[in-house]
Amino acid sequence: MFCAKYSVRIKIIALFFCCLFFSVDLAMSQRTITQTNLLKSSNKTLPAILSNEFTDISEYINANKKYPLKPLLYGKKKGEVIVSYVITSSGKIRNQRIIKSSDKSYSKEVFRLLNNISDWSPASLDDKNVNVKCTLKVEFNAPFESNLNLRDAVVIYNGIQLPKNKIWYMADHIYLDQVILLDTKQSQALFGNPKSNPNTIIVNSEKNARSSKL
């Protein structure tokens, strides 16, 4: 009796998970076409983000994109990411994959942006919803002109000076909207640093740029 009762429970749990995985895979098992082929079709509707604020994904990306600090530590002020993803027939984003990237920090930011879009209006072809594979290029340009060498910069994090090189382990989660960059002269004026001291990075982790969750 004891074994039979638990056997029934196990079967119910197994059935639940089977239904769950089936519902997730159902949309992906339907017809998938590329965005290029969809554009060539006559009777079509393109996928679109469901938002009262943004008309398309490029507008959303430009409004919410944040520049990570870490590439600047390497001297990179520009970069790009090419990413592919699928918008399912039920209006969900799946299968995000990086095709090309100038830096891992840029890739993480692109994934953050895409994952913040919760719902889409799906594509349709001949009046039927379809999965569509899209490709997007996201460009990164540091929002200032600066030739500062930040590799050996002094880092003030929330008012505390960090040990040398510790910023390298934290920079993936720090964005330029949280940072003030000081050259040697500004550092001397503000902190009384000796002339031999390098540039300074001041980080306020409490400050975050606006990021719309759609």
Disulfide bonds with the S-S distance in Angstrom:
none
